Amino acid sequence: MSARRVTVDDWLRAERRDEEFRLLWDEREAAYKVARELIRLRKKQGLSQSEVARRAGLKQPAIARLESGAVTPTLDTIQRVAHALGRQVEIRLVRAARRKKLVGTR
């Protein structure tokens, strides 16, 4: 009997059915989007986390944390990493969908 492979997208789709998870995910979504884009650019250029860290003046564990999406990076850190990847940061503010907030969150 073989285990069914679950993609990240399949897992996320299932987890987002839970309202508490969905609200927390929405709060972290920007960090995850930044993380995915930085990983994509780094891999496209064939660079290691260590090389990106060296170019950005950071340590490799900082790049790993940034790419995990588990931390909320400062704008300065995002700019340093973007520059190390030959990019510049562009920020857009768009209308947000109305959503409930979890009790105890900011």
NUKOL-103467 format. One record per residue: residue in one letter; y, z, x of N, C-alpha, C in turn. Coordinates in pm, whole numbers, plus 50000, padded with zeros to 5 digits. Atoms other than C-alpha are relative to their C-alpha. Layout:
REM residues N
+------+-------+-------+-------+-------+-------+-------+-------+-------+-------+
| rest |  n.py |  n.pz |  n.px | ca.py | ca.pz | ca.px |  c.py |  c.pz |  c.px |
+------+-------+-------+-------+-------+-------+-------+-------+-------+-------+
|    A |     Y |     Z |     X |     Y |     Z |     X |     Y |     Z |     X |
...
+------+-------+-------+-------+-------+-------+-------+-------+-------+-------+
***
This chain:
REM residues 106
+------+-------+-------+-------+-------+-------+-------+-------+-------+-------+
| rest |  n.py |  n.pz |  n.px | ca.py | ca.pz | ca.px |  c.py |  c.pz |  c.px |
+------+-------+-------+-------+-------+-------+-------+-------+-------+-------+
|    M | 49883 | 50000 | 50084 | 50000 | 50000 | 50000 | 50124 | 50000 | 50089 |
|    S | 49880 | 50007 | 49917 | 50332 | 49898 | 50154 | 50121 | 50051 | 49922 |
|    A | 49878 | 49946 | 50060 | 50663 | 50067 | 50089 | 50097 | 49887 | 49971 |
|    R | 49899 | 50100 | 50035 | 50929 | 49863 | 49913 | 50124 | 50023 | 50086 |
|    R | 49877 | 49990 | 49920 | 51226 | 49792 | 50139 | 50119 | 50004 | 49907 |
|    V | 49878 | 49985 | 50080 | 51557 | 49902 | 49995 | 50118 | 49968 | 50090 |
|    T | 49880 | 50032 | 49923 | 51877 | 49744 | 50119 | 50107 | 50104 | 49972 |
|    V | 49888 | 49908 | 50021 | 52195 | 49945 | 50156 | 50069 | 49968 | 49869 |
|    D | 49934 | 50038 | 50126 | 52345 | 49747 | 49869 | 49920 | 50048 | 49879 |
|    D | 50084 | 49951 | 50110 | 52046 | 49830 | 49645 | 50014 | 50151 | 49984 |
|    W | 49988 | 49855 | 50003 | 52068 | 50198 | 49739 | 50134 | 50041 | 49941 |
|    L | 49867 | 49966 | 50047 | 52444 | 50208 | 49679 | 50014 | 49972 | 49851 |
|    R | 49993 | 50035 | 50143 | 52412 | 50034 | 49343 | 49932 | 50109 | 49917 |
|    A | 50071 | 49895 | 50073 | 52158 | 50295 | 49232 | 50077 | 50132 | 50004 |
|    E | 49929 | 49873 | 49986 | 52357 | 50591 | 49366 | 50129 | 50002 | 49920 |
|    R | 49872 | 50005 | 50070 | 52681 | 50474 | 49202 | 49985 | 50023 | 49850 |
|    R | 50021 | 49966 | 50142 | 52521 | 50536 | 48862 | 50032 | 50146 | 49974 |
|    D | 49968 | 49858 | 50010 | 52576 | 50905 | 48931 | 50152 | 50016 | 50010 |
|    E | 49854 | 49992 | 50004 | 52936 | 50987 | 48834 | 50059 | 50077 | 50118 |
|    E | 49947 | 49922 | 49888 | 52987 | 51255 | 49101 | 49994 | 49920 | 50131 |
|    F | 50011 | 50083 | 49881 | 52857 | 51026 | 49375 | 50105 | 49890 | 49998 |
|    R | 49905 | 50112 | 50012 | 53071 | 50738 | 49247 | 50142 | 50045 | 50031 |
|    L | 49865 | 49951 | 49974 | 53387 | 50948 | 49253 | 50021 | 50032 | 50148 |
|    L | 49991 | 49970 | 49857 | 53317 | 51074 | 49605 | 50002 | 49872 | 50083 |
|    W | 50004 | 50127 | 49928 | 53230 | 50723 | 49723 | 50136 | 49929 | 49992 |
|    D | 49871 | 50066 | 50016 | 53553 | 50585 | 49581 | 50106 | 50063 | 50088 |
|    E | 49905 | 49931 | 49912 | 53748 | 50849 | 49775 | 49984 | 49956 | 50145 |
|    R | 50030 | 50034 | 49860 | 53580 | 50736 | 50101 | 49994 | 49848 | 50025 |
|    E | 50022 | 50144 | 49990 | 53567 | 50362 | 50032 | 50084 | 49932 | 50108 |
|    A | 49914 | 50064 | 49900 | 53863 | 50268 | 50255 | 49944 | 50021 | 50140 |
|    A | 50056 | 49972 | 49867 | 53706 | 50439 | 50558 | 49875 | 49916 | 50023 |
|    Y | 50122 | 50081 | 49986 | 53376 | 50258 | 50492 | 50034 | 49852 | 50021 |
|    K | 49960 | 50141 | 49982 | 53552 | 49921 | 50462 | 50051 | 49976 | 50141 |
|    V | 49951 | 50012 | 49862 | 53733 | 49977 | 50792 | 49882 | 50001 | 50096 |
|    A | 50118 | 49989 | 49912 | 53405 | 50081 | 50954 | 49920 | 49871 | 50001 |
|    R | 50079 | 50124 | 50007 | 53217 | 49773 | 50830 | 50070 | 49885 | 50073 |
|    E | 49926 | 50109 | 49936 | 53492 | 49540 | 50951 | 50001 | 50016 | 50152 |
|    L | 50000 | 49978 | 49854 | 53511 | 49700 | 51297 | 49863 | 49971 | 50059 |
|    I | 50136 | 50031 | 49953 | 53132 | 49678 | 51334 | 49981 | 49849 | 50005 |
|    R | 50016 | 50147 | 50005 | 53139 | 49312 | 51228 | 50071 | 49932 | 50117 |
|    L | 49923 | 50061 | 49890 | 53411 | 49225 | 51479 | 49939 | 50032 | 50136 |
|    R | 50059 | 49960 | 49872 | 53249 | 49422 | 51762 | 49874 | 49919 | 50029 |
|    K | 50125 | 50074 | 49981 | 52911 | 49257 | 51709 | 50025 | 49851 | 50020 |
|    K | 49966 | 50143 | 49987 | 53066 | 48911 | 51668 | 50043 | 49968 | 50144 |
|    Q | 49953 | 50019 | 49863 | 53225 | 48955 | 52011 | 49897 | 50043 | 50104 |
|    G | 50106 | 49960 | 49908 | 52902 | 49088 | 52161 | 50036 | 50123 | 50083 |
|    L | 49955 | 49881 | 49927 | 53062 | 49418 | 52262 | 49922 | 50123 | 49961 |
|    S | 50062 | 49871 | 50028 | 52902 | 49759 | 52289 | 50109 | 50097 | 49953 |
|    Q | 49905 | 49895 | 50037 | 53062 | 50070 | 52144 | 50071 | 50052 | 50124 |
|    S | 49941 | 49950 | 49876 | 53119 | 50183 | 52502 | 50112 | 49909 | 50050 |
|    E | 49897 | 50094 | 49953 | 53312 | 49868 | 52590 | 50123 | 50005 | 49910 |
|    V | 49885 | 49989 | 50091 | 53530 | 49892 | 52279 | 50075 | 50130 | 50029 |
|    A | 49938 | 49871 | 49970 | 53593 | 50259 | 52359 | 50083 | 49991 | 50128 |
|    R | 49927 | 50014 | 49873 | 53693 | 50175 | 52717 | 50129 | 49923 | 49979 |
|    R | 49882 | 50082 | 50025 | 53933 | 49905 | 52599 | 50106 | 50073 | 49917 |
|    A | 49909 | 49928 | 50089 | 54083 | 50138 | 52336 | 50048 | 50132 | 50058 |
|    G | 49963 | 49872 | 49941 | 54113 | 50437 | 52569 | 49940 | 50118 | 49926 |
|    L | 50070 | 49895 | 50074 | 53863 | 50638 | 52365 | 49863 | 50023 | 50063 |
|    K | 50137 | 49975 | 49956 | 53517 | 50783 | 52421 | 49905 | 49933 | 49901 |
|    Q | 50098 | 50068 | 50085 | 53205 | 50610 | 52285 | 49966 | 50078 | 49873 |
|    P | 50030 | 49928 | 50124 | 53124 | 50894 | 52040 | 50109 | 49985 | 49893 |
|    A | 49891 | 50021 | 50097 | 53466 | 50839 | 51878 | 49979 | 49868 | 49925 |
|    I | 50027 | 50130 | 50063 | 53372 | 50475 | 51812 | 49882 | 50014 | 49905 |
|    A | 50118 | 49979 | 50086 | 53033 | 50583 | 51673 | 50040 | 50072 | 49871 |
|    R | 49955 | 49928 | 50120 | 53201 | 50829 | 51434 | 50083 | 49909 | 49910 |
|    L | 49918 | 50094 | 50075 | 53454 | 50566 | 51329 | 49912 | 49900 | 49926 |
|    E | 50088 | 50100 | 50061 | 53180 | 50310 | 51265 | 49908 | 50060 | 49894 |
|    S | 50087 | 49937 | 50100 | 52978 | 50562 | 51064 | 50070 | 50010 | 49865 |
|    G | 49924 | 49984 | 50124 | 53257 | 50583 | 50807 | 50007 | 50145 | 49955 |
|    A | 50006 | 49858 | 50037 | 53205 | 50959 | 50806 | 50130 | 50075 | 50029 |
|    V | 49872 | 49937 | 49968 | 53551 | 51035 | 50943 | 50113 | 49914 | 49944 |
|    T | 49882 | 50075 | 50042 | 53894 | 50937 | 50823 | 50087 | 49983 | 50124 |
|    P | 49925 | 50021 | 49875 | 54055 | 50779 | 51130 | 50149 | 49997 | 49977 |
|    T | 49855 | 50012 | 50008 | 54423 | 50798 | 51202 | 50037 | 49853 | 50013 |
|    L | 49952 | 50137 | 49986 | 54627 | 50482 | 51183 | 50007 | 49962 | 50147 |
|    D | 49993 | 50025 | 49857 | 54682 | 50512 | 51559 | 49864 | 49961 | 50056 |
|    T | 50136 | 50033 | 49952 | 54305 | 50511 | 51623 | 49957 | 49863 | 49952 |
|    I | 50036 | 50131 | 50053 | 54250 | 50212 | 51396 | 50073 | 49891 | 50077 |
|    Q | 49923 | 50100 | 49926 | 54530 | 50024 | 51575 | 49947 | 49982 | 50142 |
|    R | 50053 | 50008 | 49863 | 54389 | 50106 | 51920 | 49869 | 49921 | 50003 |
|    V | 50128 | 50070 | 50003 | 54042 | 49984 | 51823 | 50021 | 49854 | 49961 |
|    A | 49970 | 50139 | 50039 | 54180 | 49675 | 51649 | 50053 | 49922 | 50119 |
|    H | 49945 | 50066 | 49882 | 54381 | 49591 | 51960 | 49890 | 49972 | 50103 |
|    A | 50112 | 50018 | 49907 | 54067 | 49640 | 52174 | 49912 | 49882 | 49958 |
|    L | 50079 | 50112 | 50052 | 53902 | 49379 | 51951 | 50084 | 49873 | 49982 |
|    G | 49914 | 50117 | 50008 | 54195 | 49138 | 51978 | 50060 | 49976 | 49862 |
|    R | 49947 | 50011 | 50135 | 54322 | 49210 | 51628 | 50121 | 50091 | 49983 |
|    Q | 49894 | 49908 | 50038 | 54622 | 49373 | 51463 | 49970 | 50051 | 49860 |
|    V | 50025 | 49937 | 50130 | 54622 | 49599 | 51159 | 50102 | 49948 | 49900 |
|    E | 49915 | 50041 | 50112 | 54760 | 49475 | 50829 | 49962 | 50088 | 49882 |
|    I | 50027 | 49908 | 50112 | 54792 | 49721 | 50539 | 50059 | 49941 | 49874 |
|    R | 49954 | 50044 | 50132 | 54817 | 49620 | 50175 | 49983 | 50115 | 49903 |
|    L | 50010 | 49902 | 50107 | 54888 | 49852 | 49886 | 49984 | 49923 | 49869 |
|    V | 50030 | 50071 | 50125 | 54733 | 49731 | 49562 | 49988 | 50100 | 49886 |
|    R | 50009 | 49913 | 50117 | 54730 | 49869 | 49211 | 49860 | 50058 | 49992 |
|    A | 50128 | 49931 | 50009 | 54454 | 50127 | 49174 | 49953 | 50004 | 49856 |
|    A | 50058 | 49982 | 50132 | 54219 | 50143 | 48881 | 50008 | 50148 | 49964 |
|    R | 49998 | 49858 | 50042 | 54248 | 50463 | 48678 | 49861 | 50056 | 50016 |
|    R | 50129 | 49935 | 49985 | 53973 | 50704 | 48764 | 50017 | 50150 | 49993 |
|    K | 50000 | 49854 | 50006 | 53883 | 51066 | 48713 | 49995 | 50054 | 50142 |
|    K | 50010 | 49931 | 49871 | 53921 | 51309 | 49001 | 49903 | 50116 | 49984 |
|    L | 50089 | 49884 | 49999 | 53662 | 51567 | 49093 | 50084 | 50126 | 50011 |
|    V | 49934 | 49871 | 49989 | 53771 | 51926 | 49050 | 49991 | 50046 | 50145 |
|    G | 50000 | 49950 | 49862 | 53874 | 52067 | 49388 | 50028 | 49895 | 50104 |
|    T | 49967 | 50104 | 49902 | 53953 | 51731 | 49553 | 50149 | 49974 | 49995 |
|    R | 49858 | 50031 | 49994 | 54292 | 51613 | 49659 | 50030 | 49871 | 49931 |
+------+-------+-------+-------+-------+-------+-------+-------+-------+-------+
***
